[in-house]
């Protein structure tokens, strides 16, 4: 049997929405993007959403909209995809890593204050695998030290912790609609915020710093544009937005199915010697974006190979960012500096998790992991 690592769940309705845009006059940022932004804001309970090309772009321009740039430091986690730290560099600031919680892989809020310097301007937590960070604690620390908070919520559209959702306690929450995300338009992202001024600045930054986009200029009587800021070409288009519209309606139903699959995995793997997993904390609802197991580091790559030999698609989410060659060579990071993140990065294996998984495929993955991990205990 072959079980792919991921299959998207685009429906005929999603495709019909995209075709409708393709047959229309306006393909770039226009009414469909605005419709998506309003609908996504209502789902999150945030006042504003700005559609962009990726979560990376979302984080970069969120930092810039909050006045963060050269000479500034941003505290974040090394247990994430490289885009998180890279976005800080692209904004001209410096990422400052602190280690993570063993049970969740999320940034350890207890370590944040110890990393704050006079150069610190923001905290950028990452909600790993769909488990929300301790946003109440992080917001409290940020308020005490007058820091901005920008969330990397690429995994966590659906997440809730202690009654808090993404965007609820931050200055901006950044989302991804990449091909393997729970909501997808192939590529794409968004920023949600409750601050109107930030939202208006983000709209300019996503489109060259211009005061008016194409829809403003050409859908009614022509108006001249000005360039008010130095921006980028990061605007979401109507085609991407069209693919996302119906998916917002299905978020809760789709989450319930992924949660069911995860619970089946958890029950099966809790009795396998040498295999552990991340926890969903009490008072939390995970977005259930990725299902990862942890195996002994000296066995991880062997287990990966065994699973692939069985036709089971796997991935590693993630290797610790500070151990990447670029960060080691340019910033002097070394192994041993963030031991919990390193342990997770050396041990983690991500298994198939998507709506189209059949009961037979789930059973095959479970048996495959048990066989592949037979000598991990």
C-alpha positions as CSV (number, residue, x, y, z in Angstrom):
1,X,0.0,0.0,0.0
2,X,1.1,3.6,-0.6
3,X,-0.1,6.3,1.8
4,X,0.8,9.8,0.6
5,X,2.1,12.3,3.1
6,X,-0.6,14.8,2.2
7,X,-3.6,15.2,-0.1
8,X,-5.5,18.5,-0.3
9,X,-9.2,18.6,0.2
10,X,-10.3,21.2,-2.4
11,X,-13.9,20.6,-3.3
12,X,-15.8,21.1,-6.5
13,X,-17.3,24.2,-4.9
14,X,-13.8,25.6,-4.3
15,X,-12.9,24.9,-7.9
16,X,-16.1,26.5,-9.1
17,X,-15.3,29.7,-7.2
18,X,-11.9,29.9,-8.8
19,X,-13.3,29.3,-12.2
20,X,-15.8,32.1,-11.7
21,X,-12.9,34.4,-11.0
22,X,-11.0,33.1,-14.0
23,X,-13.9,34.0,-16.2
24,X,-14.3,37.4,-14.7
25,X,-12.5,40.6,-15.6
26,X,-10.5,41.1,-12.4
27,X,-7.9,38.4,-11.4
28,X,-5.7,40.3,-9.0
29,X,-6.6,41.9,-5.6
30,X,-10.2,42.9,-5.7
31,X,-13.7,42.2,-4.4
32,X,-13.1,38.4,-3.8
33,X,-10.0,39.2,-1.7
34,X,-12.1,41.7,0.3
35,X,-14.8,39.1,0.7
36,X,-12.3,36.5,2.0
37,X,-10.8,39.1,4.4
38,X,-14.2,39.9,5.9
39,X,-15.2,36.3,6.2
40,X,-11.9,35.2,7.8
41,X,-12.1,38.1,10.3
42,X,-15.5,37.1,11.4
43,X,-14.4,33.5,11.9
44,X,-11.5,34.6,14.1
45,X,-13.4,37.3,15.9
46,X,-10.8,39.9,14.7
47,X,-11.6,43.3,13.3
48,X,-9.3,43.2,10.2
49,X,-7.6,40.7,7.9
50,X,-5.2,41.5,5.1
51,X,-4.6,38.8,2.5
52,X,-1.0,38.3,1.3
53,X,1.1,35.8,-0.7
54,X,2.5,33.8,2.3
55,X,2.9,33.6,6.0
56,X,6.5,34.7,5.6
57,X,5.4,37.9,3.9
58,X,2.7,38.3,6.6
59,X,5.3,38.2,9.4
60,X,7.8,40.5,7.6
61,X,5.3,43.3,6.9
62,X,3.7,42.9,10.3
63,X,7.1,43.6,11.9
64,X,7.6,46.6,9.6
65,X,4.1,47.9,10.3
66,X,4.9,47.9,14.0
67,X,8.1,49.9,13.4
68,X,10.6,47.0,13.9
69,X,13.7,47.0,11.8
70,X,17.5,47.4,11.8
71,X,19.0,47.4,15.3
72,X,16.0,45.8,16.8
73,X,15.7,42.3,18.4
74,X,12.8,39.9,18.2
75,X,12.5,37.0,20.6
76,X,11.3,33.8,18.9
77,X,11.7,30.0,18.9
78,X,14.3,27.8,17.1
79,X,11.7,25.0,16.9
80,X,9.8,26.2,13.8
81,X,10.1,26.4,10.0
82,X,13.0,28.6,8.9
83,X,10.6,31.2,7.6
84,X,9.8,32.5,11.1
85,X,13.4,33.6,11.8
86,X,14.0,34.5,8.1
87,X,11.1,37.0,8.2
88,X,12.7,38.8,11.1
89,X,15.9,39.1,9.2
90,X,14.0,40.3,6.1
91,X,12.6,43.0,8.2
92,X,16.1,44.1,9.1
93,X,15.9,42.9,12.7
94,X,17.7,40.1,14.6
95,X,16.0,36.9,15.8
96,X,16.9,36.0,19.4
97,X,16.0,32.4,20.2
98,X,14.9,30.9,23.5
99,X,14.3,27.3,24.1
100,X,10.9,25.5,24.0
101,X,8.6,23.4,26.2
102,X,9.3,19.6,26.0
103,X,5.6,18.7,26.1
104,X,4.4,21.0,23.2
105,X,7.5,22.3,21.4
106,X,6.2,25.8,21.8
107,X,8.3,28.7,23.1
108,X,8.9,28.4,26.8
109,X,7.3,31.6,28.2
110,X,9.4,31.2,31.4
111,X,12.5,32.0,29.4
112,X,11.4,35.1,27.5
113,X,12.1,37.7,30.1
114,X,15.7,36.5,30.5
115,X,16.3,37.2,26.8
116,X,15.0,40.7,26.8
117,X,17.5,43.5,26.2
118,X,17.3,47.2,25.5
119,X,17.2,46.3,21.8
120,X,14.2,43.9,22.2
121,X,11.1,45.3,20.4
122,X,8.8,42.2,19.9
123,X,8.0,38.6,20.7
124,X,7.1,36.3,17.9
125,X,5.7,33.0,19.3
126,X,4.9,30.0,17.0
127,X,1.9,27.8,17.6
128,X,3.5,24.6,16.8
129,X,1.5,21.7,15.3
130,X,-1.8,23.6,16.2
131,X,-1.2,24.0,19.9
132,X,-1.5,27.6,21.0
133,X,1.3,29.1,23.0
134,X,0.6,30.6,26.4
135,X,-0.6,33.9,25.0
136,X,-1.9,35.3,28.3
137,X,1.5,34.9,29.8
138,X,3.3,36.2,26.7
139,X,1.0,39.2,26.5
140,X,1.6,40.0,30.1
141,X,5.4,39.9,29.6
142,X,5.1,42.1,26.5
143,X,2.9,44.7,28.2
144,X,5.4,44.8,31.1
145,X,8.3,45.5,28.8
146,X,6.3,47.5,26.1
147,X,6.9,44.9,23.4
148,X,4.8,44.1,20.4
149,X,3.5,40.5,19.9
150,X,3.2,39.0,16.4
151,X,1.9,35.4,16.2
152,X,3.1,32.8,13.7
153,X,-0.3,31.1,13.5
154,X,0.5,29.1,10.3
155,X,-0.6,25.9,12.1
156,X,-3.3,27.3,14.2
157,X,-6.3,28.8,12.5
158,X,-8.7,26.7,14.6
159,X,-6.7,26.8,17.9
160,X,-8.1,28.0,21.2
161,X,-6.4,28.1,24.6
162,X,-7.9,29.4,27.8
163,X,-10.6,31.1,25.7
164,X,-8.0,32.9,23.5
165,X,-7.8,32.5,19.8
166,X,-5.1,33.7,17.3
167,X,-5.1,37.4,17.1
168,X,-7.0,37.8,20.3
169,X,-4.0,39.0,22.5
170,X,-1.5,40.0,19.8
171,X,-0.8,43.0,17.7
172,X,-1.0,40.8,14.6
173,X,-1.5,37.1,13.8
174,X,0.0,35.6,10.7
175,X,-1.5,32.7,8.7
176,X,-0.4,30.4,5.9
177,X,-2.5,28.8,3.2
178,X,0.4,26.8,1.7
179,X,-0.4,23.5,-0.1
180,X,-0.3,21.3,3.0
181,X,-2.2,23.6,5.4
182,X,-5.6,22.9,6.8
183,X,-6.9,25.7,4.6
184,X,-5.1,26.0,1.3
185,X,-4.9,28.0,-1.9
186,X,-1.6,26.4,-2.9
187,X,0.2,29.5,-1.8
188,X,-1.1,32.4,0.2
189,X,-1.3,34.0,3.7
190,X,-3.0,36.6,5.8
191,X,-2.5,38.9,8.7
192,X,-5.4,39.5,11.2
193,X,-5.4,42.3,13.7
194,X,-7.7,44.4,15.8
195,X,-5.8,47.6,15.1
196,X,-7.2,49.5,12.1
197,X,-4.0,51.6,11.7
198,X,-1.9,48.5,11.5
199,X,-4.3,47.0,8.9
200,X,-4.2,50.1,6.7
201,X,-0.4,50.1,6.9
202,X,-0.3,46.4,6.0
203,X,-2.4,47.0,2.9
204,X,0.1,49.5,1.7
205,X,3.1,47.4,2.5
206,X,1.7,44.4,0.6
207,X,1.5,46.4,-2.6
208,X,4.7,48.5,-3.1
209,X,3.7,51.1,-0.5
210,X,1.0,52.4,-2.8
211,X,-2.0,54.4,-1.5
212,X,-4.4,52.7,-4.0
213,X,-4.4,49.2,-5.6
214,X,-5.6,48.3,-9.0
215,X,-9.2,47.7,-7.9
216,X,-9.2,51.3,-6.5
217,X,-7.9,52.7,-9.7
218,X,-9.8,50.8,-12.4
219,X,-13.1,49.6,-11.0
220,X,-14.5,53.1,-10.8
221,X,-13.5,56.6,-12.0
222,X,-9.7,56.7,-12.2
223,X,-7.8,58.1,-9.2
224,X,-4.1,58.7,-9.1
225,X,-2.0,56.7,-6.7
226,X,0.9,57.8,-4.5
227,X,3.7,55.7,-3.0
228,X,3.7,56.5,0.7
229,X,6.0,53.7,2.0
230,X,8.6,51.3,0.7
231,X,6.6,48.1,0.2
232,X,6.7,44.8,-1.5
233,X,4.7,42.7,-4.0
234,X,2.9,40.6,-1.5
235,X,-0.8,41.0,-2.3
236,X,-3.2,38.0,-2.4
237,X,-5.1,37.7,-5.7
238,X,-8.8,36.9,-6.3
239,X,-8.0,33.4,-7.5
240,X,-6.4,32.5,-4.2
241,X,-9.2,34.1,-2.2
242,X,-11.8,32.3,-4.3
243,X,-10.3,28.9,-3.3
244,X,-10.4,29.9,0.4
245,X,-14.0,31.2,0.7
246,X,-15.9,27.9,1.1
247,X,-13.1,26.4,3.2
248,X,-13.9,28.9,6.0
249,X,-17.4,27.4,6.2
250,X,-15.9,23.9,6.6
251,X,-13.2,24.7,9.2
252,X,-15.0,23.2,12.2
253,X,-16.2,20.0,10.4
254,X,-12.8,19.4,8.9
255,X,-11.1,19.9,12.3
256,X,-13.4,17.3,13.9
257,X,-12.3,14.7,11.3
258,X,-8.6,15.5,11.8
259,X,-9.1,15.3,15.6
260,X,-10.7,11.9,15.2
261,X,-7.6,10.7,13.2
262,X,-5.2,12.1,15.8
263,X,-7.0,10.4,18.6
264,X,-6.8,7.1,16.8
265,X,-3.1,7.6,16.4
266,X,-2.6,8.7,20.0
267,X,-4.4,5.6,21.4
268,X,-2.3,3.4,19.1
269,X,1.1,4.9,19.8
270,X,0.8,5.5,23.5
271,X,1.6,1.8,24.1
272,X,4.6,1.6,21.7
273,X,7.9,1.5,23.6
274,X,10.3,4.3,22.7
275,X,7.6,6.4,21.0
276,X,6.3,9.6,22.5
277,X,4.4,12.6,21.2
278,X,3.5,16.2,21.8
279,X,0.6,16.9,24.1
280,X,-2.6,19.0,23.7
281,X,-2.8,20.8,27.0
282,X,-5.8,21.0,29.2
283,X,-7.9,24.0,28.4
284,X,-6.7,23.9,24.8
285,X,-8.1,23.0,21.4
286,X,-5.4,22.2,18.9
287,X,-5.7,23.1,15.3
288,X,-4.5,19.5,14.6
289,X,-2.3,20.6,11.7
290,X,0.5,18.0,12.0
291,X,0.7,14.7,13.8
292,X,4.3,14.1,15.0
293,X,5.9,11.3,17.0
294,X,9.2,11.4,18.7
295,X,11.6,8.4,18.6
296,X,15.2,8.1,19.9
297,X,17.5,10.5,17.9
298,X,19.8,7.7,16.9
299,X,16.9,5.8,15.4
300,X,15.0,8.7,13.8
301,X,16.5,8.5,10.3
302,X,16.4,4.7,10.3
303,X,12.7,4.8,11.2
304,X,12.1,7.4,8.5
305,X,13.6,5.1,5.9
306,X,11.7,2.1,7.1
307,X,8.4,4.0,6.8
308,X,9.2,5.2,3.3
309,X,10.1,1.6,2.4
310,X,6.6,0.7,3.4
311,X,5.2,3.4,1.1
312,X,4.2,5.7,4.0
313,X,4.8,9.4,3.4
314,X,6.7,11.1,6.2
315,X,8.3,14.5,6.9
316,X,10.4,16.1,9.6
317,X,8.8,19.2,11.3
318,X,11.2,20.7,12.1
319,X,14.9,20.7,12.5
320,X,16.0,23.4,14.9
321,X,16.6,26.6,13.0
322,X,19.8,27.6,14.9
323,X,21.5,24.5,13.6
324,X,21.0,25.4,10.0
325,X,24.2,26.2,8.2
326,X,23.3,29.8,7.5
327,X,22.6,30.5,11.2
328,X,25.6,28.7,12.4
329,X,28.0,30.3,10.0
330,X,26.6,33.9,10.3
331,X,25.6,34.1,13.9
332,X,27.7,31.6,15.7
333,X,25.0,29.3,17.0
334,X,26.2,25.9,18.2
335,X,24.7,22.6,19.3
336,X,23.8,22.6,22.9
337,X,22.5,26.1,23.1
338,X,18.8,25.2,23.0
339,X,18.8,21.5,24.0
340,X,15.0,20.9,24.1
341,X,14.5,22.3,20.6
342,X,17.5,20.2,19.4
343,X,16.1,17.0,21.0
344,X,12.7,17.5,19.3
345,X,14.4,18.4,16.0
346,X,16.5,15.3,16.2
347,X,13.6,13.0,17.1
348,X,10.5,14.1,15.3
349,X,8.7,12.3,12.5
350,X,5.5,13.7,11.0
351,X,2.9,11.2,9.8
352,X,0.1,11.5,7.3
353,X,-2.8,13.6,8.5
354,X,-5.6,14.7,6.1
355,X,-9.2,14.3,5.5
356,X,-9.0,11.8,2.7
357,X,-7.2,9.2,4.8
358,X,-9.2,6.0,4.8
359,X,-9.6,3.7,7.8
360,X,-7.5,1.2,6.0
361,X,-4.7,3.7,5.4
362,X,-4.8,4.8,9.0
363,X,-4.4,1.2,10.2
364,X,-1.6,0.7,7.7
365,X,0.3,3.7,9.1
366,X,-0.2,2.6,12.6
367,X,1.1,-0.9,11.9
368,X,3.9,0.5,9.9
369,X,5.0,2.7,12.7
370,X,4.9,-0.2,15.2
371,X,7.0,-2.3,13.0
372,X,9.4,0.5,12.1
373,X,9.9,1.3,15.8
374,X,10.1,-2.3,17.1
375,X,13.7,-1.7,18.3
376,X,13.1,1.9,19.7
377,X,12.2,0.9,23.2
